[in-house]
Amino acid sequence: MRVLLVSANTEKINMPVLPLGLACVAAATQKAGHDIKVVNLMDQQDFQRVLKEAIEELRPEVIGISLRNIDDQCQENPKFFLDSVRKVIQECRSLSEAPIVLGGPGYSIFPGPALEYLKADMGIQGEGEKAFVSLLERLSQRSDITGLPGLFLPGSRLPDVASFTRDLNEHPLPPPDLTLWSSPLATDQEDLWIPFQTRRGCPMNCSYCSTATIEGRIIRKRSPKNVVESMFRYADLGFDKFFFVDNIFNLPPSYAKRICEGLISAGLNISWRCILYPRTVDEELVEKMARAGCKEVSLGCESGSGKILRAMNKRFQPEEVRHISDMLKGYGIRQMGFLLLGGPAEDKETVKESLLFADSLNLDSMKITIGIRIYPHTDLARNAIKEGLIAPDENLLFPKFYIKKDLEDWLHKTIGVWKKDRPHWIV
């Protein structure tokens, strides 16, 4: 079949990103023998023209649209992104009669509400590589599409099983042919960070996190050999900056060490960044990360208060964060820290504890978030229902935030004062 795949994300939260998830689906779709074209709307000034040219050239039989973000998670003045996606869908409708299929991490969190709001034909919750190819096979044979794992149709109940593949090695990694990414960003190779994902799934159950809904709770890993070989192909073409977008790079630590050992053995002259959960990080891992080219990590501490960390279901304490941070500094690895303030159990004392702790770490940058975005199927959502902050049947597509009412004004004023003398703090 002729398949047009569109990345609808145009936001540059923290940094511009290439559409990794869509590229993975594109690679699997292409491997299955379909004729594909990928359109990335990031930095496209005239999306109508881009879509018109793509649809006229390909004459697609199916259009897939990937949703990365629903909103910017900013409590004070949230930006809702689906209105711009709705315009993309309307433009596709005006140019083609092909069915429109939604997917991506943003869609997976809100499969029913997003499908209804955007008026698409169907959507796939969970990983798209297998489910989307199976859908195309049934559509090409004009057979019944109901019952496909992860497929959601208008008016139907949620799928019983999201589409998660046990063995990620079944799915090809996107090749280093950036025409597949179809990104204006590809022209600026010097500052281009290539996203890589070596594993999916997270068992940590942080109280506010949507990762389990998107990727499942079971960690599923790619072969380190496949990862290194794929990165070598990019490096061989001159790309030397990579971003491991794994939700937690260091779990399991033995696997993280094998990835680093493979990169060291390959002798790649690359730089990379990753996300660390501040637990099960020893000096052996940090040393291997540094030797393998790691230059920066996002250190997900979220709070400097042991009380709040327990309320967030975190499995570490501030002392562990400090120890890991000191090890990373010893090997010259830059660090960005994070604080989530205003959640359940928070009070002025725990906030001050977090601010003093963040200050004492002296990290290269610190992202401060006031109020926590409430996502479905999380402990935070259940807590908000108990407190009457949201209704039990509220779908949460439009952003709602948990923030202690008696702290809100004080938090904004306090953070404003602290930030004045800390230019490396980002609010």
N, C-alpha and C positions, 0 to 999 in steps of 0.2 A: 504494500500500500504506500501511497504518497503521504508523508506525515510532516506537518509543520510543528515545531516545538518552540515555544515562546517563553523566555524568562521575563516576567513582568516587573521584576524588582528594579526600582530606580533610586533607592535610598542608599546612602553611603554612611551608615551608622558605623562609627569607628574608622572604617576604611572601605574603599570600593572593593567589591568582591566579584570574582568570576562565578558563574552559575554552576557549581560543581554537581549538585544533584541532577539538574537537567542534562548536563553533559554525560553523566553516568547512564541516564535513561536513553539518551541519544545513542551512546555507544552500544547499548544492548539492543536497541531497535535496529540500528544499522547492521549489527551482527546477525540479527534474525532475517536479514534480507530485504528490509524495507528501504524505500527511497526517502531520505530525510533532509530537512533544512532546519537549522537552528537560528533563531533571532534573539539577540540579547538587547533589551530596550534601555539598558544602562547607558547614559550619556547620549542617547538618541534625541535630538532636538525636535524631530518631526516623526513621531511614531506612526502616524497615519500613512505617511509616504513609505516608511520602511515595511509596514505590514502589507500595503498594497503591492509593492514590488515583489515581496516574497510570495504572496498568494497568487499573483499573476504568473510568476515564474514556475511555481511548483504545482499549482492547482490541487491543493491538498484534499485528501479524502478524510483525514482526521486532523484536528488541531489540538495539541496539548499545551496547556498554560500552567507554568509553575509559579506558586506563591511562596515567597521566602518569609516576608514579614507582614503581619496584620497591622501593626502600629509600631511607634517608636519607643514604647514602654516608658514614656515621660509622664509622670503623674501631674505635674503642674499645668502643662499645656500639650496634651497628647495629640499626635498626628495620626489619623486613620488613613491607611493606604489603599483600602479596597475600592474607593470611589474611582481612583485612577485605573485600577484593574478592570472595573466595570466598563470604562470607556474603551479599553483594549478589546474586551469581549464584544462590545457593541460594534466596533469597527470590523472585527473579524466576521460578525454576523452579516454586516452590510456587503461584504466582499465574497463570502463563501457560504455554502450550505452544509459544509462539513461539520460533523458533531464536535463539540468542544468538551475536552476532558481536563479537569483540574487536578493538580497534584502539588507536591512540594511540602516542606515542613509546616508552613503557615496553614495550608489547607488541612493537613493531617490533624492539627489540633482542633479544628472546627469543621469537620466534614459536612455535617448537615446544614448548619447556619451559613457557612460560606457558600455552599452550593445554591442555597435559596437566595441569598443576597445578590450573588453575581449572575444568577439565571443561566448557568451553564447546563450542559446536558447530563453530565455525570462527573464523578471524581474518584480518585484512588487515594485511600488512606494508607500510610505506610510506604514502604519502598516501592518504587515504580518499575524497576528493571524487569522483574518477572511478571507482575500484574499487568503492566501496560502492554507488553508483548503478547500476553495471553488474550487481552482484550482485542488487540489488533487482529489476532488470528481468528477470533470468533466473528468480529465485524466483517472480515474479508470473506468468511464462509457464510455470512448472513445467518449465523446460528444464535441461539439464546445466550445473552450475556449475563443474565441473573445468576447469582450464586458464585461469581468469581470472588476469591478472597480479596478483601480490601475495597471492592467496588461499591460505590454508593450512588444510588439513583434517586432522582427527585421523589419525595413522598415516601421513600422506604425507610425502614429503621436502620440503625447503624449496623455495619457488617459484623458478623460474629467474630471474625478473625481478621485483623489487619495483615497486610502482606509483608511478612518478614522472612528473609531467606536465612537458613541456618549457616550455609557455607558461602561467604562473600566471594570466594574465589570463583564461584559460578558466573559472576558478572564481570565483564571487562572494565578495566580502568580507562578513563578517557585518554585517547592518544594525544601526543604533543602537537597535533595539527590544530592550531588555534582557529582555523576557519570553522572548526566544529563548535568552538566557544562563541564564534561570531560576535566578538566584543570590540568596541572602539578602544577599550583599555589595552588590547593586545598591541596597539601601535606604540605604546609607551613601555617598552620592555624593561627599561632601567628600573622602574619603580613597581614592577608587576610581581605580585606574590601569587604563586601557583598554589591553589588549595589542594590538599591531599587528605584523604580519610582512610585510615588503616583499620579502624574497628568501629562498630556501631553498637548501640545499646548501653544502658547505664543502670546498675542495680542500687545506686546510692540512696534514692528516695528522698532527696532534699525537698523540704516542705512546699516550695513554691515552683518547682521546676517542671517543665513540659517535655523534657527529653524522653522520658519513658513512653509518653503518648506517641511521640514522633518515631522513636527507634526501638522501643521495647526495653525490657529490663535485663535481658540476657546479652552479655557481651559476646559479639561475634567478630572474628578477626580474619583479616586477609593474611596470606602467607607473607612473611617478611621478605622472602625472595622475590615475590611478585611486586611488592611495594618498591623495593630498591631498584629492580630492573626498570620499572616504569619511571621512577625518578631519574634514572640514568639517561633514559631517552630524552627527557626534557633538558637535562644538564648538557647532553651532547649537542643540543641545538642552541646552547648559550643561556638558557634560563637558570638563574642561580639563587633565586629566593623562593622559599616554600613555606606554606602555613599548614601545619597539621591541625585540621579542624575537628579532630576527635574530641568528643565532649570531655574526656579525661585521657591525656596521653600516657599517664603513668600507671594505669590499671589495665591488665595486671603488670606489675613491675618487671617480671621476667620477660614478657613480650616486648615492653618498651626497650629493655636492654638489647634484645635481639634485633630490633629495628635499628638501634644505634650502631650495633656491631656490624650490621650489614652495610650501613652507610660508610662507616670507617673503612671497612675492607674494600668497598668500591672506589675509595679515593676521590669522592666527589668534592669539588671545590664549591660548596654551597653554603648558604645561610638559611636558617629556618627558625620558626617560632612555634609555640604550642601552648596548650592549656594544662596546667597542673592542678590536681587536687592535693591539698597539703597533708597528705598521709602516704605512708609506704614509699617515701622518697629517701633513699640512702645516698651516701657519697659516691658509691660505685656508679649508680645511675646518673648522678649529676656530672661526674667526670666523663662518662661515655657520651652524654648529651653534648657537652662542650667539645669533645674531640670530634663528634659527628657533625658539628656546625651549628648547634643551637646558639642563637644570639639573644633571644628574648622569650620570656614566658608570661602568660597571664596567670597570676596566682590567686585562685578563687577562695579567699578567706571569708569575705562577706561581713564579718563582724570581729571585733576584738574582745567581745564579752563571751565568756564560757557559757553563761546562762542563755544568751541568744543563740549561740551555736547549737546548743542542745535543743532549743525550740525549733530550729531550722532542720533538725535531724542530721546535723553534721557529725561526722565521725572523727573529729580532731578537735584539739584545743589550741588556744593562742600560742602556747609554748612551742608546739610542733610547727606552726607557721613561721615563727621566728627562727627556729633551728634550720628549717629548709631554706628560708630566705637568706640566712647567713651563708649556707653552703653555696647557693647560687651566686651570691656576690663574690665568694672566694674563687669562682671559676669565670668571673667576668660576664655572667649572663644577666642582661637587663630584666627588670620586673615591672609589670603593671599589676596593681592591687585593686580590689573591689570592696566597697562597703554597700550593703543594703540596709537602709535605716527606716525605722517606723513600723516594723512588723509586729506580730503578736509577742507579748511579754516585754516589748521595748519600753524603756522609761528614760528619763533624762540622765540617770546615772550610767545606764548601759551605753547610751549614745556617747557620753563623754569618755567612757572606757574605750569604746571603739576608735574615737578620734585620736585619743592619746596613743593608743596602740598603733594605729596607722601612721601617725607622726614618727613614732619611735623606729618603725621599720625603715624609714628613709628610702622608699622605693623611687624608681625613676618616674613613675606616674601613678596616680590613684584616681579611680573612677568612683564618684559618690552618687548613689541613687537614693532619692527620697521617695518612699512609698513603693510597694511591691506589686507588680502587675499580677492579677489573679487569673490563673488558668484553670480550665476544667480538670476534674479528676485528680486534684492535688489536695494535700492536707490543708494548705492555705485556703482553698476554696471551701472546704468543709468547715474550717474554723470561721470563715466569713459568714457562712450560712447560719451557724450556731449563734453568732453575734447579731444576726439580723442585718448585716451589711449588704447582702445580696439575697435574692430569692432562690429557693431550692431548684426552680426550673429555669433560672436565668442562664442563657447560653454563653454570655461573656464575650461574644464576638466584638462588640464595642467595648473598648478598654475600661475596666474597673480596677481600682487599686485599693490595697489594704494599707491604711496608715492610721495610727492612733490619733484620734481627733484632738485630744488634749496636747499632742506633740507637734501637730502640723505646722502652725505658725512659728513656734519656737525653733523647730528643725530648720526651716528655711532661713530664718534670721541667723541662727547659730552657724550653719554651714556657710552662709554668705560672709560672715566675719572671719571664719577660719580660712576660707579660700583666698582672701585678700593677700595674705602673706605666704601663700603656697601656690605659685603659678603652675606647678606640675599637677595640681588637683583639678580634676575635670568633673563638672557638675552638669 
